[in-house]
Amino acid sequence: MARQYKVKGTNTYLIWAIVLALICIWAIKDGWFPSPSKIARHGSPDSPNLADHFYAFNHALAYLSGVGSLVCAIVHNFVK
């Protein structure tokens, strides 16, 4: 008689994929489409203040969190 194991899957990767996707959307909004108060504080996205790395940080955060979100979503498909 064969044994049947019932192993419950996890939704941890799905939760992280959603969290990273929200961070990515927020970074895209701040980095490429800033509000007028951000433009006044950090300069225009085309010509930011010299010592300010606000836009570069948001661009890098958008790329990294987007890739992380995709990886977590793919891993979730295998783990579920």
C-alpha positions in Angstrom: 0.0 0.0 0.0 1.4 3.4 -1.1 1.6 6.2 1.4 0.0 9.5 0.7 1.6 12.5 2.1 -0.4 15.7 2.3 2.0 18.6 2.4 0.5 22.1 2.6 1.9 24.7 0.2 3.0 28.2 1.3 1.8 31.6 0.2 5.0 33.4 1.4 6.3 34.0 -2.1 3.0 35.3 -3.3 2.9 37.8 -0.4 6.4 38.9 -1.2 5.7 39.2 -4.9 2.7 41.5 -4.1 4.7 43.6 -1.6 7.6 44.0 -4.1 5.2 44.9 -6.9 3.7 47.6 -4.7 7.2 49.0 -3.9 8.0 48.9 -7.6 4.9 50.9 -8.5 5.6 53.4 -5.8 9.3 53.8 -7.0 8.1 54.2 -10.6 5.7 56.9 -9.5 8.3 58.8 -7.5 11.2 58.3 -9.9 9.5 59.0 -13.3 6.3 60.9 -12.4 7.2 63.0 -9.3 4.7 65.3 -7.6 5.3 69.1 -7.7 6.6 69.0 -4.1 9.2 66.4 -5.0 10.2 68.5 -8.1 10.6 71.6 -5.9 12.8 69.6 -3.4 14.9 67.5 -5.7 14.8 69.3 -9.0 13.4 68.2 -12.3 13.9 64.5 -13.3 15.7 65.7 -16.4 18.1 67.9 -14.5 18.2 66.9 -10.8 20.2 68.7 -8.1 23.9 67.7 -8.3 24.3 66.1 -4.9 20.9 64.6 -4.8 20.5 60.9 -5.7 16.7 60.7 -5.2 15.8 59.9 -8.8 18.7 57.4 -9.3 17.7 55.6 -6.1 14.1 55.4 -7.2 15.1 54.1 -10.7 17.3 51.4 -9.1 14.6 50.5 -6.6 12.0 50.1 -9.3 14.3 47.8 -11.4 15.3 45.7 -8.4 11.9 45.3 -6.8 10.3 44.6 -10.2 12.8 41.8 -10.8 12.4 40.5 -7.3 8.6 40.5 -7.7 8.8 38.5 -10.9 11.2 36.0 -9.3 8.9 35.6 -6.2 5.9 35.1 -8.5 7.7 32.4 -10.5 8.9 30.6 -7.3 5.4 30.8 -6.0 4.1 28.9 -9.0 6.6 26.1 -8.3 6.1 25.9 -4.5 2.3 26.2 -4.3 
